[in-house]
Amino acid sequence: MTDLAALPAVELAPALIGARLLVDGVGGLIVETEAYEAADPASHAFSGPTARNAAMFGPPLTAYVYRSYGVHWCFNIVTGPAGHGAAVLIRALAPTDGLSAMRARRGLDDVRRLASGPGRLTEALAIDRRLDGLALADLPFVLEPAGQQAPLVIGRRIGITKAADRPWRFGLAGSPFLSRPFRDH
């Protein structure tokens, strides 16, 4: 896993597709990510460190958790050298572990909708601000790299207005668990 720590966000994001992510034993396989680099105007790190984004400037392979539009939590994996300010947003998972807990937290049975989007994923895995800045090498996290590179689809990032045209969104080709279809690949 330490090999992944040094990767720029645009390289870590596709490398995480197919990796296994668990929080307190609940989770699945990462099927969708987006990259955010420090010099990227869509990145929270673009204007430098703040109290809200401090974890982005911490050590690689730590959690950066923030509230999006005051509505839901988003979970990111910090990458690059400490202090760099780069992270990968985990957009969707294929649920494999703790399905009953995810169903109870989300209040629905449809496995395809349990973690198919950043807010759904954090609700299903009970991720909130208390996990911000924690190392992914330690409990409650388990992050296991994919055995081999999964077949990818690549497209523009979604849900942002600045630098949305960058092809820094990555997904598992053919996955029914993506947050939205890839239309521009």
N, C-alpha and C positions, 0 to 999 in steps of 0.2 A: 504494500500500500504506500510505502514511503516513496516509491518511484512516481506515483501520481502527484505527490505534494509539490514537486517543482514545475509541473506543467502549467503553461499559461491557461487561462480559462477557456480559450477557444480550442485548446487541445484536450483539456480535462473533460469538458462537456460531452463530446462524443465518446470518450473513453469510459464514461460512467454508464453508458447505455448497456443494460444487461447486468450491472452490478447489483448486489443484494444489499438493501438497506432495511435495518430493523431498529425500532425504538422500543425498548422494554419488551422485546420479543414479537412486536407487531410490525408488519411491513411487507416488502416484496421486492420485485425486480424493477429497477429504474428503467422506464421506457421513454422518458422525454425530459430534456434539459434545455437551458438557455445560458449562454456565456455573457458575462459582464466584466469588462476590463477597466482599469483605473482611468484611462484616457477616453473612455466611452461616455458621451454625453447622457446616455440613458442609465448609467451606473450610479448607484448611491455614493460611490467613492469619488466621482468626478470632481467635486468641489473640496475634497479633502476630508480628514477625519472629523466626526461629530460624535456626540453621545449616542445617537441612534445607530450610526454605522461603525462604531469602534471595532466590532468583531471582524469587519472586513479587512482591517489593518493588522490583525493579529496573526498568529501562526497558521500555516496552511493545514488543511484537513481539520478545520474547526467549523462549528455551526455559526451561521449568521442568520438570525431569525428577526423578522420585522413585521409590523402590522401594515397591510396594504389598504390604503384608502379608509383606514379605521374600521375595516370590515372583517378581514381574515388575515391569518398569519401566513407568511411565506418562509420557506426553508431553503437555505443556500449552503453550499460547501465552499469555504474559503480556499484559495489556491495561490500558487506563486510564492515568492519569498515573503517573509513576514514584513509588514509595512507597505506592501505593494497595493493593496486595495482591489483585488480581483476575486470574483466568486462565480459559482455556477448555481443557478436557480434550478431546483428539482421540481419539475412541472407535473410529473405523473409517474405512478407505479402500477405494475401488474400485481395485485395482492396475492400473497402466497402464505403468509403467516398471521395468525391472530384474526381470522376473518370474523369470528363472532364479536370480538372487541370492536373491530372497524364498523361492523353493521350496527352495533349498539350506539357507538359514538356518532355515526352519520344518520341513524334513524331510517335506514333503507336496506333492501336486500340485494339490489342489482350490483353484482360484483364489479361490473364495468364502470360504475359511477362512484365506487368507494374512494378512489384516490386519483381520479382523472382530472386533475387541475391543481394548481398550487394550494388553494384554500381547502379543497376537499382532502388533499393529501395530508395537510397539517391537522385537520380535524380528525381524520381517520387514525393518525398516528399519535394524537394528543401532543403535538408539537406546539409550544408557545414560547414566550420570551424567557422563561426559566432555563431553556436550553441554549440560549444565545451565548456564544463564546466557548462552549464546551468542546473538548477534543472528540473527534469521531472515533478515535482509537480506544476510547473508554466507554464503559456503560453510562447511560442506558443505550448507547449506540452500538450497532454492529454494521460495519461497512466492509463487504467482501467484493473484491474486483471480479469482473466478468472473466470467465475462462478464456474467451476469445472475443475478438471484435465482432459485434453483432451487425447485421445488415442495417444500414441507416437510411433515413430520409432526412434531408436538410432543407431548411427554409428560413424565412424571415421571422424575427421575434414578434411576439404578439402581446397586446395589452399595454403597449408603450407608444409614445408619440415621437420621441427623439431617437434618431438612428435606427428606426424600425426596419429599414431596408437591409440591414446587415444580415447575412445568412448564418446567424449564430444560434439557431434553434435546431436541435437534433432529436430525432425520434427513432424508435425501433420500427423498421419497415413492417407493415402489415399488422401492427399491434391494435387490438380493439380497445386498449386502455389509454390512448392518447387523449389529451385535453380537448384538442380540435384537430381536424384533418390538416395535412400538409397540402397546400394548394399550389405552392410555387416551387416545386422541386422538379 
